[in-house]
Amino acid sequence: VFQYMFKSDCQFINGTEKVRFVERRFYNRLQFVMFDSDVGHYVGFTPFGEKQARYWNNNPQLMEYKRGQVDNYCRHNYEVDAP
């Protein structure tokens, strides 16, 4: 069975003081790569995920965009996402 899933979420600690953006990618229920704004780059968990992480981490425009998601996506949508 082929199954690909992409999930991104924001984690708020103390309002918008500490915000974390996390993007995860799964294939057949196995997480193969993850971006964490606290780390600042992609991390691979499988051989394929490590290859993808290296490819994406070497793209400066993509990395700038992903690091900016904390402000552009998370803080911007805080009112919608907050409990």
N, C-alpha and C positions, 0 to 999 in steps of 0.2 A: 504494500500500500504506500503510495506516494503522498506525503503530507509535509507541506512547508508552512511555517508560521512565523510571523514577524510581530514582535510586541515591543512597544515603547511606553514608558511611564515616567511620571515625575514623583519624586519623594520630597515632601516638604517637612522641614524640621524648624520649629519656632517661626511659623509664618513663612515669609519669603527671605528670612535671614540666611538660612542654609537650605539650598535647593540642589537636588541631584537628578540628573537626567540619565535614564538607563534604557538602552535598546538591546533586545535579545532576539536572536534568530535560531529557529529550531528546524530540524529535518527529522521526520519520523520520531517525534517526541524527544529528540536528543538535542540539547543546546550545543550548537557548534561554534558560535561566536557571540561576543557581547561588547557593547560600547558602554563605558561608564564615565560620566563627566568628571567624577572625582579622580579617576585614573588619567583621563584625557586622551585615550586611544583605544582601539579595538584589541580584544584579547581572544585568541582562539583556544578551543577546548578539544578539538579533534584535528587530525592532520589536514583535512580540508579547511576547517575553520582557521587554523594557523596560516594557511596559504592565503585565504581571503583577508585575514587581519593584516598581513604584511602588505598585500595589494592596496587595501583601503588606507592604511596608515601612511603609505608613501604618496598619497594624493593630498597635497596641501590645501586645496580648495575644499575638499570634502571634510578634512579634519577641522578647518576653520568653521565650516557650517555646523558640524556636529557639536563642537564646543560651544557654539553660539545658541544651541537649542535651549540651554538653561534659561537664557533671557528671552529669546524669541518665542518659545513654545511654553515653557513651564511658568515663568513669572507672568507672562502675558495672560495665561489662562488660569491663574491662581483662583480667582473668584468662582470659576466654574468647577474646578477640581477640588477645592478645599472642602473639608467636612463641615 
